Each structure stands twice: as structure tokens, then as C-alpha cells.
Amino acid sequence: MSKLQELADRVERLLLRHQEQQRTHALLQQQLAAVTQERDQLRSRLNTARQRIDTLLERLPAEARDAGDGGGA
């Protein structure tokens, strides 16, 4: 095989490898976007849950005072 043909074969293999890596990169970008979106949704749910818990905790002392005042009179 001539040197030129060997070089052409090598270039062809490199092009194929490059295309494969581009496809892999695109898939990884899609996965990253999906995971990032899922993370953001989970953070939002966590913040909502924290707010609900904070609201409940704020109500607890007031309810305890109300129950204590009404029971002794």
C-alpha cells in the first residue's frame, strides 16, 4: 500500500472517530440538560417543602399558647 493510501485511510478513521465523539458529546449534553432540569425541579420542591414546614413551625407555638390559655379558665 502506498504512503498516500495509508494517509488517506488514517484520515478516514480519524474522521469517523471525530463524528463518533461529536455524537457522544451531543448525547452527554442532552443528559446534562435533563439532569440539570431535574435538579432544578427538586430544588424547587425542596424550597416549597421548607416553606411549608416553616409555616407549620410558626403556627405551633401560637396553637400551644391558645390551648394553654383556654384550658385553665
Number of C-alpha atoms within 10 A of each C-alpha: 5 7 8 9 10 11 11 12 12 12 12 12 12 12 12 12 12 12 12 12 12 12 12 12 12 12 12 12 12 12 12 12 12 12 12 12 12 12 12 12 12 12 12 12 12 12 12 12 12 12 12 12 12 11 11 11 11 11 11 11 11 11 11 10 10 11 11 11 10 8 7 6 5
